[in-house]
Amino acid sequence: MKKIQSDKQLQKKKKQLRKRQQELELLMHAHWIELKHSFKPKNIAGEFIAAAFQKNTDSNENTIADALSQLAAAATKAAVEQAQEWLAERMNKKH
């Protein structure tokens, strides 16, 4: 690092440092906005789905069929759970 020997050099260095500070602040702001955006529920779900597709692609399986199978399994599980709850409520009302 060169020593500053004149007022002109000092002012130039200050200007460079202010410019670098502004660049870094803009970069931090952009990263903050990106971070906030990535924590929205729809983006988290999108990343989860993308990761599921990526995992299936790596194993050289039929990704569309696997995705549909997983979707059907999840829908079936949700329907069965709802039916169990409904049936349990009906059974409790009769007693």
Secondary structure, DSSP 8 states (H G I E B T S, - for coil): -----SHHHHHHHHHHHHHHHHHHHHHHHHHHHHHHHHTSHHHHHHHHHHHHHHHHHHTT--HHHHHHHHHHHHHHHHHHHHHHHHHHHHHHHH-
